[in-house]
Amino acid sequence: MSLYVMKFGGSSVGDTERMKRVARRIVEKQDEGHQCVVVVSAMGDTTDDLIDQAKLLNPEPPAREMDMLMTTGEQISMALLSMAIHQLGRSCTSFTGWQAGFRTESVHGKARITDILPKRVIQALNNNQIVVVAGFQGMTDDGEITTFGRGGSDTTAVALAAAIKADVCEIYTDVDGIYSTDPRIVKCARKLEEISYDEMLELANLGAAVLHPRAVEYAKHHKVRLVVRSSFNYNEGTVVKEETSMEQGVVVSGIAYDKNVARISILGVADIPGVLADVFGALAKAGINVDIIVQSGVQNGEADFSFTVSLSESEHALKVIENLRDHVPYREVNSEHNLVKVSIVGAGMISHPGVAAQMFDVISKQGVSIKMVSTSEIKTSCVIEGGNLEQVVKALHTAYNLDTDAQVFVGGPQDRR
Amino acid sequence: MSLYVMKFGGSSVGDTERMKRVARRIVEKQDEGHQCVVVVSAMGDTTDDLIDQAKLLNPEPPAREMDMLMTTGEQISMALLSMAIHQLGRSCTSFTGWQAGFRTESVHGKARITDILPKRVIQALNNNQIVVVAGFQGMTDDGEITTFGRGGSDTTAVALAAAIKADVCEIYTDVDGIYSTDPRIVKCARKLEEISYDEMLELANLGAAVLHPRAVEYAKHHKVRLVVRSSFNYNEGTVVKEETSMEQGVVVSGIAYDKNVARISILGVADIPGVLADVFGALAKAGINVDIIVQSGVQNGEADFSFTVSLSESEHALKVIENLRDHVPYREVNSEHNLVKVSIVGAGMISHPGVAAQMFDVISKQGVSIKMVSTSEIKTSCVIEGGNLEQVVKALHTAYNLDTDAQVFVGGPQDRR
């Protein structure tokens, strides 16, 4: 007998028919002799519908009241799924985030978990109940309802799995697992049997939407064995764990891309100590996330540097820099928007020198110029023109021996919460 | 400065436009220098939509999970209304039932309030906040979410008004107040300026849907000054309070009717001691509410008796009696379904003998036969054929001097939760 945490995203419980299928899936797991704790997201479009209603009443609704509103989405899912499980003749108890013992810091919209006191969950398991928990939500010590932000239900599942010492945390979604790259671009993308936490973390951070980076971080920290698999079929998924048995010749595990990239360059900045700190301090203060930073050498007491931000934040970033002009003298600022970041990720890169060089070579052989580069121990990212994305991803996929013979067909949009 | 509890029913907050109007109404009250605690029901059809979804998954959903589901309706209303109030530039905090301190017994679907600990409500008021509370819900000492059943939000409002010692509890609905009878039947029905708790209790129990009997009972017990008024205009409503200044010649305050009536008669029952207790004990055990009971005299050691139940429970009641046959011998059972109960209510009946006799006289002059009668200190009810309802109510309304010259126009269905 194993203890499973099973997380189902919004599209897996998108309507009552899907809800019934999920209920059967859970009951099958129990029939195999296992204990089941289920974490569930809001049904399909519920979250968007609630946001739309809120915006009609207040274009900038207070974060506290948004949390009050949004948490009802998961509470509805949780109660309905519990009813569907009862209908199959099983005992089942649902819990809101606060009932399941999720305590958080006092921040609305993106609270971090401070503690989990899963007493009621464990009691219910001991009474042979299936337990259904609302994802994405918790409570502060003052009894305020909070939410975890994007990917919050994944985090609920992983954190709960750690707290109740579950054997496995299964993330059910609408794809079969983690792929070597986006199967919508590369038809012969390969489903990975397993991947390490670190690789998954890089992939998640680099734009692979299947798992939220925060949930992966939590899993890594608490050594929770994660399985990503489809709620629509019984295919084996991808195991995310500490160490993976390195396949022969596989240096790169996956290729990720991010279309949400803009480059900003500041030219002719006076090379005064502290200038970089001033610029990036101001951007941080404005809540803008900076990704890659590249500084060229100093000439005639002036330096040029470039950095990337997400497309949606680029206008804001330009304004921040405009406002700095009196304080930080520079000659010129320019920006570029039609860019993408392509990244190769693989734990094997640590022991295989020259992987980055090979990447540059593959890209240049496609006649594509590399605008910026960023590296870490297990990933290399290149910023290129957006129009070259598909061609470059395909070429890299082939170059790193990731192609399979099989073609992958992907359904709807992936669960994101 | 007065402390107001203002309760808005589901039709008053049926869509975002209505929600905005309610928000303005609350802000106006604050502008007059008052403190406001608002109790809100689920928006329009939300409750029915949730029930429909539940039934698709489980025709008999567990009561606990239904409470989990249903309470989201009020939580959505509460958060949205709070956002609308913020949009008008006011500080506002919303609370779920459990956050507002409603403690209940451990019964799902119709829990009674055991205690109210409104610490957070009072704190928020002291910080000059408008407070919005989700109606209809509370929590057990074990942290289980419960609901109060039909009329639950009225009960929330009245109970909270008592707990925080509010000066007035205003029930906003889609009619202008309490009427002498249903204005949909009698166009010249009169809006009452005031009515006593006892009269209101009888009217509510007898089918007037504007206020739930339980809320009236609570108001009477805690002497909460209630005002029933429209959320769609600024007309004065009806004040419900302990003593009313009796108007000259007004003996009967209101006429109520109930279309949900079935009569069951058991004929030729052996007159053994305990027979009545056996029959009505069995019905009570089956959860069937019996209203009027009439027993005829005993002849030849056999008795006949009749009683009324609600139409929807009559089939079930007949089955219960069928099953009793071995235990309680009787000759025949029959039933009648096309019936209504018409009632006159008035505190003045105590000091004016002959009011009931006058009622029988009015009805018989309409050529309508009375099938059953029931009386209390301040009401008399007659069961008649359903087809005669309108004619009889109009005749009684005129006979007791309740007609006004004005015609009343009534909008949509009344708030029922």
Interface residues (C-beta under 8 A of the other chain):
Chain A: T16 M19 K20 A23 L50 Q53 A54 L56 L57 N58 P59 P61 P62 R64 E65 M66 M68 L69 T71 T72 Q75 I76 M78 A79 L80 S82 M83 A84 H86 Q87 T93 S94 T96 Q99 R120 G143 I145
Chain B: T16 M19 K20 A23 L50 Q53 A54 L56 L57 N58 P59 P61 P62 R64 E65 M66 M68 L69 T71 T72 Q75 I76 M78 A79 L80 S82 M83 A84 H86 Q87 T93 S94 T96 Q99 R120 G143 I145
